[in-house]
Amino acid sequence: MEAESEPRREKKPIPLWISLFCFALMGPAMGINAVFLALALPFMAPFGTDGLIAAGMVGVVTGLLPARWLARKIHEGLAE
């Protein structure tokens, strides 16, 4: 077995404020993108405004994924 060249750092949990900040950025952005996508797809037309609202909510929920990634990257940058 080879010895590790760098000592292992303890992984600290990501602070809540970073996670909330990143979700505040990514949630609405993904919601708006989902609404624009719903407007561009012709088969979404029969659903009307209810379909746009549903698409926006789905976009906000999927905004959790890039928000978690961004929070992890910000936390790694602050830890260095």
C-alpha positions, 0 to 999 in steps of 0.5 A: 500500500502506498502512503498518502501524500496529503493528510486527510482532512475531516469533512465538515458539514455544509452550513445551512446558510450556504445551502439556503443561499444556493437554493435561493439562486438555483430554485427560481432559475430552474423554475423559470427555465422549466416554464420557458421549456413548457411554453416551447413544447406544443403538447403542453398547450392544452394544460394552460396556466395550470401546466405552466405552474406545474412545470415551474414547481417541477423546475424549482424542485429540480433546482435542488440538485445544482444548488447542492452541487454549488453549495458543496463547491462554495464550502470547499472553496471557503474551507481552503 
